[in-house]
Protein backbone atom coordinates (compact mmCIF):
# COMPACT_ATOMS: atom_id res chain seq x y z
CA UNK A 1 0.00 0.00 0.00
CA UNK A 2 1.07 3.58 -0.47
CA UNK A 3 0.43 6.98 1.09
CA UNK A 4 -2.04 9.07 -0.88
CA UNK A 5 -3.44 12.50 -0.13
CA UNK A 6 -6.14 10.99 2.01
CA UNK A 7 -3.87 8.58 3.86
CA UNK A 8 -3.57 4.83 3.46
CA UNK A 9 -4.63 3.62 0.01
CA UNK A 10 -4.60 0.51 -2.11
CA UNK A 11 -3.79 0.56 -5.79
CA UNK A 12 -6.03 -1.82 -7.73
CA UNK A 13 -5.00 -2.31 -11.36
CA UNK A 14 -7.49 -3.90 -13.76
CA UNK A 15 -6.16 -4.99 -17.13
CA UNK A 16 -9.53 -6.39 -18.13
CA UNK A 17 -11.59 -4.00 -20.29
CA UNK A 18 -14.26 -2.39 -18.10
CA UNK A 19 -16.91 -3.28 -20.68
CA UNK A 20 -16.14 -6.95 -19.99
CA UNK A 21 -15.57 -6.77 -16.25
CA UNK A 22 -16.78 -3.51 -14.69
CA UNK A 23 -15.31 -2.97 -11.24
CA UNK A 24 -17.05 -0.40 -9.07
CA UNK A 25 -14.60 2.49 -8.64
CA UNK A 26 -16.88 4.31 -6.19
CA UNK A 27 -17.10 1.28 -3.88
CA UNK A 28 -13.33 0.81 -4.01
CA UNK A 29 -12.83 4.51 -3.29
CA UNK A 30 -14.94 4.19 -0.16
CA UNK A 31 -12.66 1.34 0.91
CA UNK A 32 -9.59 3.53 0.43
CA UNK A 33 -8.59 2.08 -2.92
CA UNK A 34 -7.70 3.69 -6.23
CA UNK A 35 -8.83 1.83 -9.36
CA UNK A 36 -6.59 2.06 -12.41
CA UNK A 37 -8.14 0.47 -15.47
CA UNK A 38 -8.26 0.58 -19.27
CA UNK A 39 -4.76 2.05 -19.50
CA UNK A 40 -3.54 -1.18 -21.02
CA UNK A 41 -5.72 -4.13 -21.83
CA UNK A 42 -4.96 -7.71 -22.74
CA UNK A 43 -3.16 -9.11 -24.65
CA UNK A 44 -0.02 -7.77 -22.99
CA UNK A 45 3.62 -8.83 -22.97
CA UNK A 46 5.85 -9.18 -19.91
CA UNK A 47 7.36 -5.69 -20.17
CA UNK A 48 3.93 -4.06 -20.34
CA UNK A 49 2.74 -6.06 -17.35
CA UNK A 50 5.77 -5.00 -15.32
CA UNK A 51 5.21 -1.37 -16.28
CA UNK A 52 1.58 -1.24 -15.21
CA UNK A 53 1.71 -3.68 -12.30
CA UNK A 54 4.98 -2.90 -10.57
CA UNK A 55 3.45 -0.70 -7.85
CA UNK A 56 0.01 -2.35 -7.72
CA UNK A 57 -1.31 -3.96 -4.56
CA UNK A 58 -4.03 -5.91 -6.40
CA UNK A 59 -4.17 -6.89 -10.07
CA UNK A 60 -7.28 -8.12 -11.88
CA UNK A 61 -6.56 -10.02 -15.10
CA UNK A 62 -7.81 -12.80 -17.39
CA UNK A 63 -5.20 -14.22 -19.77
CA UNK A 64 -2.11 -12.00 -19.44
CA UNK A 65 1.17 -13.94 -18.97
CA UNK A 66 2.09 -13.56 -15.31
CA UNK A 67 5.35 -15.46 -15.64
CA UNK A 68 7.99 -15.86 -12.95
CA UNK A 69 9.80 -12.81 -14.35
CA UNK A 70 6.68 -10.69 -14.09
CA UNK A 71 5.73 -11.91 -10.63
CA UNK A 72 9.23 -11.35 -9.24
CA UNK A 73 9.06 -7.78 -10.54
CA UNK A 74 5.81 -6.95 -8.76
CA UNK A 75 7.11 -4.91 -5.85
CA UNK A 76 3.96 -4.60 -3.74
CA UNK A 77 1.43 -7.01 -5.17
CA UNK A 78 -0.33 -9.23 -2.68
CA UNK A 79 -3.29 -10.43 -4.72
CA UNK A 80 -3.85 -11.45 -8.35
CA UNK A 81 -7.51 -11.95 -9.26
CA UNK A 82 -7.98 -14.10 -12.36
CA UNK A 83 -11.36 -13.16 -13.83
CA UNK A 84 -11.89 -16.61 -15.36
CA UNK A 85 -11.50 -20.26 -14.34
CA UNK A 86 -8.21 -21.23 -15.95
CA UNK A 87 -5.05 -20.40 -13.99
CA UNK A 88 -2.69 -21.49 -16.77
CA UNK A 89 -1.40 -17.97 -17.49
CA UNK A 90 -0.16 -17.41 -13.93
CA UNK A 91 2.98 -19.05 -12.53
CA UNK A 92 1.38 -20.24 -9.29
CA UNK A 93 4.64 -21.57 -7.87
CA UNK A 94 6.34 -18.19 -8.32
CA UNK A 95 3.33 -16.39 -6.84
CA UNK A 96 3.34 -18.67 -3.81
CA UNK A 97 7.06 -18.10 -3.26
CA UNK A 98 6.47 -14.33 -3.37
CA UNK A 99 3.56 -14.53 -0.95
CA UNK A 100 1.02 -13.40 -3.55
CA UNK A 101 -2.50 -14.80 -3.27
CA UNK A 102 -4.08 -15.95 -6.53
CA UNK A 103 -7.81 -16.54 -6.90
CA UNK A 104 -10.11 -17.31 -9.80
CA UNK A 105 -13.86 -17.15 -10.35
CA UNK A 106 -14.39 -20.47 -8.60
CA UNK A 107 -17.69 -22.15 -9.40
CA UNK A 108 -19.21 -19.22 -11.35
CA UNK A 109 -20.17 -21.46 -14.30
CA UNK A 110 -20.26 -24.79 -12.46
CA UNK A 111 -23.81 -25.62 -13.47
CA UNK A 112 -23.36 -24.50 -17.07
CA UNK A 113 -20.23 -26.58 -17.70
CA UNK A 114 -21.57 -29.64 -15.89
CA UNK A 115 -24.87 -29.48 -17.78
CA UNK A 116 -22.97 -29.09 -21.06
CA UNK A 117 -20.90 -32.18 -20.29
CA UNK A 118 -24.04 -34.20 -19.64
CA UNK A 119 -25.67 -32.78 -22.78
CA UNK A 120 -22.71 -34.01 -24.81
CA UNK A 121 -22.89 -37.38 -23.06
CA UNK A 122 -26.58 -37.80 -23.92
CA UNK A 123 -26.07 -36.49 -27.44
CA UNK A 124 -23.37 -39.09 -28.04
CA UNK A 125 -25.21 -41.98 -26.38
CA UNK A 126 -28.41 -41.28 -28.31
CA UNK A 127 -26.53 -40.29 -31.49
CA UNK A 128 -28.64 -37.14 -31.72
CA UNK A 129 -26.51 -35.46 -34.38
CA UNK A 130 -26.42 -38.52 -36.67
CA UNK A 131 -30.15 -39.11 -36.38
CA UNK A 132 -30.89 -35.46 -37.10
CA UNK A 133 -28.75 -35.58 -40.23
CA UNK A 134 -30.80 -38.53 -41.47
CA UNK A 135 -33.99 -36.58 -40.83
CA UNK A 136 -32.61 -33.72 -42.94
CA UNK A 137 -31.89 -36.23 -45.69
CA UNK A 138 -35.58 -37.19 -45.66
CA UNK A 139 -35.49 -40.38 -43.63
CA UNK A 140 -37.59 -41.28 -40.59
CA UNK A 141 -37.74 -43.91 -37.90
CA UNK A 142 -40.92 -45.61 -36.75
CA UNK A 143 -43.29 -46.58 -38.21
CA UNK A 144 -41.42 -46.64 -41.54
CA UNK A 145 -38.13 -48.12 -40.27
CA UNK A 146 -36.07 -47.00 -43.25
CA UNK A 147 -32.72 -48.78 -43.58
CA UNK A 148 -30.84 -45.46 -43.77
CA UNK A 149 -32.26 -44.41 -40.43
CA UNK A 150 -31.30 -47.75 -38.92
CA UNK A 151 -27.69 -47.01 -39.88
CA UNK A 152 -27.80 -43.90 -37.69
CA UNK A 153 -29.11 -45.96 -34.79
CA UNK A 154 -26.06 -48.26 -34.70
CA UNK A 155 -24.25 -47.52 -31.46
CA UNK A 156 -27.19 -46.07 -29.54
CA UNK A 157 -27.41 -47.51 -26.05
CA UNK A 158 -29.13 -46.98 -22.73
CA UNK A 159 -27.32 -44.60 -20.37
CA UNK A 160 -28.85 -45.97 -17.17
CA UNK A 161 -26.45 -48.49 -15.64
CA UNK A 162 -23.38 -47.40 -17.59
CA UNK A 163 -20.18 -46.08 -15.96
CA UNK A 164 -19.19 -42.44 -16.00
CA UNK A 165 -15.54 -41.72 -15.23
CA UNK A 166 -14.72 -38.18 -14.10
CA UNK A 167 -11.20 -36.76 -14.31
CA UNK A 168 -11.03 -33.99 -11.73
CA UNK A 169 -13.49 -34.01 -8.83
CA UNK A 170 -13.60 -30.28 -8.16
CA UNK A 171 -16.73 -28.13 -8.14
CA UNK A 172 -17.64 -28.89 -11.74
CA UNK A 173 -16.69 -32.55 -11.55
CA UNK A 174 -18.84 -32.97 -8.46
CA UNK A 175 -21.81 -31.40 -10.21
CA UNK A 176 -21.28 -33.72 -13.20
CA UNK A 177 -21.28 -36.63 -10.75
CA UNK A 178 -24.49 -35.43 -9.14
CA UNK A 179 -26.33 -35.14 -12.44
CA UNK A 180 -24.84 -38.40 -13.71
CA UNK A 181 -26.05 -40.28 -10.66
CA UNK A 182 -29.51 -38.85 -11.30
CA UNK A 183 -29.40 -40.50 -14.73
CA UNK A 184 -28.60 -43.85 -13.16
CA UNK A 185 -24.91 -43.81 -14.04
CA UNK A 186 -22.34 -45.52 -11.88
CA UNK A 187 -19.78 -42.78 -11.18
CA UNK A 188 -16.07 -43.28 -10.63
CA UNK A 189 -13.40 -40.59 -10.52
CA UNK A 190 -9.67 -40.01 -10.76
CA UNK A 191 -8.38 -37.14 -8.64
CA UNK A 192 -5.25 -37.67 -6.53
CA UNK A 193 -5.98 -34.52 -4.51
CA UNK A 194 -9.44 -35.47 -3.24
CA UNK A 195 -9.69 -37.53 -0.03
CA UNK A 196 -11.49 -40.87 -0.31
CA UNK A 197 -14.06 -39.89 2.31
CA UNK A 198 -15.02 -36.78 0.32
CA UNK A 199 -15.64 -38.86 -2.80
CA UNK A 200 -17.57 -41.46 -0.84
CA UNK A 201 -19.76 -38.71 0.57
CA UNK A 202 -20.68 -37.86 -3.01
CA UNK A 203 -21.43 -41.48 -3.83
CA UNK A 204 -18.36 -41.60 -6.09
CA UNK A 205 -15.67 -44.26 -6.08
CA UNK A 206 -12.10 -43.00 -6.42
CA UNK A 207 -9.94 -45.13 -8.72
CA UNK A 208 -6.52 -44.86 -10.32
CA UNK A 209 -6.24 -43.46 -13.82
CA UNK A 210 -5.78 -46.81 -15.57
CA UNK A 211 -8.88 -48.24 -13.88
CA UNK A 212 -10.91 -45.23 -14.93
CA UNK A 213 -9.77 -45.65 -18.55
CA UNK A 214 -10.62 -49.34 -18.62
CA UNK A 215 -14.00 -49.27 -16.84
CA UNK A 216 -15.65 -46.08 -18.11
CA UNK A 217 -18.31 -45.94 -20.82
CA UNK A 218 -18.03 -42.16 -20.72
CA UNK A 219 -15.06 -40.11 -19.54
CA UNK A 220 -15.69 -36.48 -18.63
CA UNK A 221 -12.59 -34.26 -18.31
CA UNK A 222 -13.18 -31.67 -15.60
CA UNK A 223 -9.68 -31.01 -14.28
CA UNK A 224 -7.58 -27.86 -14.59
CA UNK A 225 -4.75 -27.55 -17.10
CA UNK A 226 -1.48 -28.05 -15.20
CA UNK A 227 1.92 -29.53 -16.08
CA UNK A 228 0.53 -32.82 -14.74
CA UNK A 229 -2.57 -32.82 -16.93
CA UNK A 230 -1.16 -31.38 -20.18
CA UNK A 231 -1.48 -34.13 -22.82
CA UNK A 232 -2.90 -36.45 -20.16
CA UNK A 233 -4.82 -38.25 -22.91
CA UNK A 234 -2.45 -39.64 -25.52
CA UNK A 235 -2.73 -42.62 -27.87
CA UNK A 236 -1.63 -44.98 -25.11
CA UNK A 237 -4.60 -43.88 -22.98
CA UNK A 238 -7.10 -44.27 -25.82
CA UNK A 239 -5.89 -47.83 -26.42
CA UNK A 240 -6.84 -48.67 -22.81
CA UNK A 241 -10.40 -47.39 -23.18
CA UNK A 242 -13.37 -49.46 -24.30
CA UNK A 243 -14.00 -49.35 -28.02
CA UNK A 244 -17.58 -48.36 -27.15
CA UNK A 245 -16.47 -45.52 -24.84
CA UNK A 246 -16.88 -41.78 -25.40
CA UNK A 247 -14.54 -38.97 -24.34
CA UNK A 248 -16.04 -35.64 -23.23
CA UNK A 249 -13.81 -32.59 -22.76
CA UNK A 250 -15.32 -29.42 -21.30
CA UNK A 251 -12.07 -28.34 -19.62
CA UNK A 252 -9.01 -27.30 -21.67
CA UNK A 253 -8.05 -28.51 -25.13
CA UNK A 254 -4.39 -29.04 -24.25
CA UNK A 255 -5.29 -31.85 -21.83
CA UNK A 256 -5.94 -34.07 -24.86
CA UNK A 257 -3.38 -34.80 -27.59
CA UNK A 258 -5.47 -33.83 -30.61
CA UNK A 259 -3.49 -35.93 -33.09
CA UNK A 260 -3.83 -38.99 -30.87
CA UNK A 261 -7.54 -38.35 -30.43
CA UNK A 262 -8.02 -38.03 -34.18
CA UNK A 263 -6.23 -41.35 -34.73
CA UNK A 264 -8.27 -43.05 -31.98
CA UNK A 265 -11.54 -41.80 -33.46
CA UNK A 266 -10.61 -42.65 -37.03
CA UNK A 267 -9.41 -46.13 -36.17
CA UNK A 268 -12.33 -46.90 -33.84
CA UNK A 269 -10.25 -47.21 -30.68
CA UNK A 270 -13.09 -45.29 -29.00
CA UNK A 271 -16.65 -44.73 -30.17
CA UNK A 272 -16.64 -40.95 -30.28
CA UNK A 273 -15.98 -37.66 -28.54
CA UNK A 274 -17.87 -34.59 -27.35
CA UNK A 275 -15.52 -31.62 -27.32
CA UNK A 276 -16.25 -28.13 -26.12
CA UNK A 277 -12.54 -27.37 -26.41
CA UNK A 278 -9.97 -28.69 -28.82
CA UNK A 279 -6.35 -27.64 -29.10
CA UNK A 280 -2.92 -28.62 -30.35
CA UNK A 281 -0.40 -26.19 -28.89
CA UNK A 282 -3.14 -23.64 -28.31
CA UNK A 283 -6.89 -23.70 -28.61
CA UNK A 284 -8.55 -23.87 -31.08
CA UNK A 285 -7.23 -26.45 -33.49
CA UNK A 286 -7.46 -24.92 -37.01
CA UNK A 287 -10.72 -25.60 -38.85
CA UNK A 288 -8.70 -27.31 -41.59
CA UNK A 289 -7.85 -30.20 -39.25
CA UNK A 290 -9.58 -33.44 -40.38
CA UNK A 291 -10.95 -34.11 -36.89
CA UNK A 292 -13.80 -31.69 -37.70
CA UNK A 293 -14.94 -33.97 -40.51
CA UNK A 294 -15.26 -37.16 -38.49
CA UNK A 295 -18.83 -38.44 -38.08
CA UNK A 296 -18.36 -39.51 -34.45
CA UNK A 297 -17.45 -36.11 -33.00
CA UNK A 298 -19.53 -33.23 -31.59
CA UNK A 299 -17.64 -29.94 -31.25
CA UNK A 300 -19.29 -26.96 -29.55
CA UNK A 301 -16.57 -24.30 -29.77
CA UNK A 302 -15.88 -23.36 -26.13
CA UNK A 303 -19.42 -22.42 -25.20
CA UNK A 304 -19.96 -24.64 -22.13
CA UNK A 305 -19.32 -21.79 -19.70
CA UNK A 306 -21.96 -19.48 -21.11
CA UNK A 307 -25.28 -18.39 -19.72
CA UNK A 308 -26.54 -14.88 -18.96
CA UNK A 309 -26.53 -15.81 -15.29
CA UNK A 310 -22.88 -16.91 -15.37
CA UNK A 311 -21.79 -13.78 -17.23
CA UNK A 312 -23.59 -11.54 -14.74
CA UNK A 313 -21.79 -13.21 -11.84
CA UNK A 314 -18.25 -12.62 -13.18
CA UNK A 315 -17.80 -8.97 -12.14
CA UNK A 316 -19.65 -9.59 -8.89
CA UNK A 317 -17.33 -12.44 -7.85
CA UNK A 318 -14.23 -10.48 -8.88
CA UNK A 319 -15.35 -7.43 -6.95
CA UNK A 320 -16.20 -9.46 -3.86
CA UNK A 321 -12.77 -11.11 -3.87
CA UNK A 322 -10.98 -7.75 -4.20
CA UNK A 323 -12.99 -6.32 -1.33
CA UNK A 324 -12.27 -9.36 0.85
CA UNK A 325 -8.53 -8.83 0.51
CA UNK A 326 -8.84 -5.11 1.23
CA UNK A 327 -10.85 -5.97 4.37
CA UNK A 328 -8.10 -8.34 5.50
CA UNK A 329 -9.78 -11.61 4.53
CA UNK A 330 -8.44 -14.52 2.50
CA UNK A 331 -10.02 -14.80 -0.97
CA UNK A 332 -12.85 -17.33 -0.98
CA UNK A 333 -11.62 -18.89 -4.24
CA UNK A 334 -7.93 -18.95 -3.30
CA UNK A 335 -6.08 -21.20 -5.74
CA UNK A 336 -2.58 -21.39 -4.25
CA UNK A 337 -3.56 -22.33 -0.71
CA UNK A 338 0.07 -22.99 0.26
CA UNK A 339 0.73 -19.24 0.02
CA UNK A 340 -0.66 -18.37 3.45
CA UNK A 341 2.51 -18.73 5.53
CA UNK A 342 4.60 -16.66 3.12
CA UNK A 343 1.83 -14.07 2.76
CA UNK A 344 1.58 -13.62 6.53
CA UNK A 345 5.35 -13.15 6.74
CA UNK A 346 5.21 -10.33 4.17
CA UNK A 347 1.90 -8.65 4.83
CA UNK A 348 0.55 -9.82 8.17
CA UNK A 349 -2.37 -12.03 9.25
CA UNK A 350 -5.67 -12.40 7.42
CA UNK A 351 -9.11 -13.59 8.52
CA UNK A 352 -11.11 -16.40 7.02
CA UNK A 353 -13.69 -15.09 4.52
CA UNK A 354 -17.18 -14.39 5.83
QUIHUZI-V232121 format. One record per residue. N is the residue number from 0. NEAR is the number of other C-alpha atoms within 8 Angstrom. Layout:
n->N near->NEAR
n->N near->NEAR
//
This chain:
n->0 near->8
n->1 near->7
n->2 near->8
n->3 near->7
n->4 near->4
n->5 near->6
n->6 near->6
n->7 near->9
n->8 near->12
n->9 near->13
n->10 near->14
n->11 near->13
n->12 near->14
n->13 near->12
n->14 near->14
n->15 near->13
n->16 near->12
n->17 near->9
n->18 near->5
n->19 near->6
n->20 near->9
n->21 near->8
n->22 near->8
n->23 near->7
n->24 near->8
n->25 near->6
n->26 near->7
n->27 near->12
n->28 near->10
n->29 near->7
n->30 near->8
n->31 near->9
n->32 near->11
n->33 near->11
n->34 near->11
n->35 near->9
n->36 near->11
n->37 near->10
n->38 near->6
n->39 near->8
n->40 near->9
n->41 near->10
n->42 near->6
n->43 near->10
n->44 near->8
n->45 near->11
n->46 near->7
n->47 near->8
n->48 near->13
n->49 near->11
n->50 near->7
n->51 near->10
n->52 near->11
n->53 near->12
n->54 near->10
n->55 near->15
n->56 near->13
n->57 near->14
n->58 near->14
n->59 near->14
n->60 near->12
n->61 near->10
n->62 near->8
n->63 near->12
n->64 near->9
n->65 near->12
n->66 near->11
n->67 near->9
n->68 near->8
n->69 near->12
n->70 near->12
n->71 near->9
n->72 near->8
n->73 near->12
n->74 near->8
n->75 near->9
n->76 near->14
n->77 near->11
n->78 near->12
n->79 near->13
n->80 near->14
n->81 near->15
n->82 near->12
n->83 near->9
n->84 near->8
n->85 near->9
n->86 near->11
n->87 near->7
n->88 near->10
n->89 near->10
n->90 near->11
n->91 near->9
n->92 near->6
n->93 near->11
n->94 near->15
n->95 near->13
n->96 near->9
n->97 near->10
n->98 near->14
n->99 near->13
n->100 near->16
n->101 near->13
n->102 near->16
n->103 near->14
n->104 near->13
n->105 near->7
n->106 near->7
n->107 near->9
n->108 near->9
n->109 near->11
n->110 near->8
n->111 near->12
n->112 near->12
n->113 near->12
n->114 near->10
n->115 near->10
n->116 near->14
n->117 near->11
n->118 near->8
n->119 near->12
n->120 near->12
n->121 near->10
n->122 near->10
n->123 near->14
n->124 near->12
n->125 near->8
n->126 near->13
n->127 near->9
n->128 near->9
n->129 near->9
n->130 near->11
n->131 near->8
n->132 near->8
n->133 near->13
n->134 near->9
n->135 near->7
n->136 near->6
n->137 near->6
n->138 near->10
n->139 near->10
n->140 near->9
n->141 near->5
n->142 near->4
n->143 near->6
n->144 near->9
n->145 near->9
n->146 near->6
n->147 near->8
n->148 near->13
n->149 near->10
n->150 near->7
n->151 near->10
n->152 near->9
n->153 near->6
n->154 near->7
n->155 near->8
n->156 near->6
n->157 near->7
n->158 near->10
n->159 near->7
n->160 near->8
n->161 near->11
n->162 near->12
n->163 near->14
n->164 near->16
n->165 near->16
n->166 near->13
n->167 near->12
n->168 near->14
n->169 near->8
n->170 near->8
n->171 near->13
n->172 near->14
n->173 near->10
n->174 near->11
n->175 near->13
n->176 near->12
n->177 near->9
n->178 near->10
n->179 near->13
n->180 near->10
n->181 near->7
n->182 near->8
n->183 near->10
n->184 near->13
n->185 near->10
n->186 near->14
n->187 near->14
n->188 near->14
n->189 near->14
n->190 near->9
n->191 near->5
n->192 near->4
n->193 near->8
n->194 near->7
n->195 near->8
n->196 near->6
n->197 near->8
n->198 near->12
n->199 near->10
n->200 near->7
n->201 near->9
n->202 near->7
n->203 near->11
n->204 near->10
n->205 near->11
n->206 near->9
n->207 near->7
n->208 near->7
n->209 near->7
n->210 near->8
n->211 near->13
n->212 near->14
n->213 near->9
n->214 near->10
n->215 near->15
n->216 near->12
n->217 near->12
n->218 near->14
n->219 near->13
n->220 near->12
n->221 near->14
n->222 near->11
n->223 near->10
n->224 near->14
n->225 near->7
n->226 near->5
n->227 near->6
n->228 near->10
n->229 near->10
n->230 near->9
n->231 near->9
n->232 near->10
n->233 near->11
n->234 near->11
n->235 near->7
n->236 near->9
n->237 near->13
n->238 near->9
n->239 near->9
n->240 near->13
n->241 near->13
n->242 near->8
n->243 near->8
n->244 near->13
n->245 near->14
n->246 near->13
n->247 near->14
n->248 near->15
n->249 near->15
n->250 near->12
n->251 near->11
n->252 near->13
n->253 near->14
n->254 near->12
n->255 near->13
n->256 near->14
n->257 near->9
n->258 near->7
n->259 near->9
n->260 near->12
n->261 near->10
n->262 near->9
n->263 near->13
n->264 near->14
n->265 near->8
n->266 near->6
n->267 near->8
n->268 near->12
n->269 near->14
n->270 near->11
n->271 near->11
n->272 near->13
n->273 near->14
n->274 near->15
n->275 near->13
n->276 near->15
n->277 near->14
n->278 near->14
n->279 near->12
n->280 near->5
n->281 near->8
n->282 near->10
n->283 near->9
n->284 near->9
n->285 near->5
n->286 near->5
n->287 near->5
n->288 near->7
n->289 near->7
n->290 near->7
n->291 near->9
n->292 near->5
n->293 near->9
n->294 near->5
n->295 near->8
n->296 near->11
n->297 near->10
n->298 near->9
n->299 near->9
n->300 near->8
n->301 near->8
n->302 near->7
n->303 near->11
n->304 near->10
n->305 near->9
n->306 near->7
n->307 near->6
n->308 near->6
n->309 near->12
n->310 near->8
n->311 near->8
n->312 near->9
n->313 near->13
n->314 near->11
n->315 near->8
n->316 near->10
n->317 near->13
n->318 near->10
n->319 near->8
n->320 near->13
n->321 near->11
n->322 near->10
n->323 near->12
n->324 near->11
n->325 near->9
n->326 near->6
n->327 near->9
n->328 near->11
n->329 near->11
n->330 near->12
n->331 near->7
n->332 near->9
n->333 near->11
n->334 near->8
n->335 near->10
n->336 near->6
n->337 near->6
n->338 near->13
n->339 near->9
n->340 near->8
n->341 near->11
n->342 near->15
n->343 near->11
n->344 near->7
n->345 near->7
n->346 near->7
n->347 near->7
n->348 near->7
n->349 near->8
n->350 near->7
n->351 near->6
n->352 near->8
n->353 near->2
//
